Amino acid sequence: MRAQSSFIFDLDGTLVDSVYQHVLSWKEALDEENIDLAVWRIHRKIGMSGGLFTNQLLRETGYELDPEKIDRLRILHARAYTRYGQSVRPLPGAKALLAALTDNGIPWAIATSGRMETAAINLASLGIDPDKVTVITRDLVKYAKPEPDLFLAAADRLGIPIESSVVVGDSIWDMLAAARCRALGIGLLCGGYGAAELQAAHAYRVFDDPQDLLDHLDEVGGRR
Ligand SMILES: [Mg+2]
């Protein structure tokens, strides 16, 4: 008998084309709090936990960020994302990839560093009902990526050992979190990170986007 495997997906930049909308939402939030930060520096941090994100901002900018300010930034970002998020669409092949896994009887889940307040917009664009699919958001775990908690919670909910699971993500934070819980990390280029960066963060394979992964699914354990 073969060990059952599962696929655990990041959401932003992996299944939906939302990285730049998040970057602009953070830019708007930071501007409103008079924190001056170049857009590319924000981009590099998308996908990590919001708490870690603000810690890094503190280090890089030298601004004082008290807990109230951090809370305001989160709310301002979520508010901006309700506008920018309206332009979010599924990445090529995302819906077909999830449908293929379902058709093949392979369990899958979504695990995102975002909170449900922003993730709900992305899930709606994918046509996913979070009451019917396993979705682990930042609200459900103590620490987000690059800690492995989100992926561990997803595997636990699916009832599949994390060591038999494949983690699919677009950022180095996904790959580092996958390596830390001994899941197999697969990187996608559609969130803006380069192949070399993802491989240095322990990506086992790198594909362009969900369609490219779907075309090679049998090479990465996507067989019942
Ligand atoms: Mg991502």
Residues whose N, C-alpha, C, O or C-beta is under 5 A from the ligand:
A	BS01	MG	D10 L11 D12 G13 T14 G47 D170 S171
